[in-house]
Amino acid sequence: MTRPTKNSEGFIDLWPTTLLERRLPGHAAANQELLRLITEMERTSPDLTTQYLDGNFLVVDNPAVTWLRTCVNQTLVDYLRRAGLDYEVKWTLQAWPNIN
């Protein structure tokens, strides 16, 4: 059995499903800020991680959140291009903070 190969962009063709493994640039610093921000948010709202429909974390005005939203959007664009979509796709992103 041969192992699936990953190309230089992180795409892995596995059966008819394409997976994408990607290390986000600047993740170490961003993760620290996200942890700080979410911890502070949880201090003022103890139900923060269980009330996932009450808000959208990705609209929080914070450079690390903006970085995360940009990374997710770019990854979606890259994946859809790889899948052969050559037309505009409209999507919305919604997320909630959760520390495990």
Protein Blocks (a to p, Z undefined) as FASTA:
>chain_A
ZZddddfkopacehjbdcdddddehklmmmmmmmmmmmmmmmmmmklmmmmmlpcfklpc
cfklmmmmmmmmmmmmmmmmmnopabdcddddddddddZZ
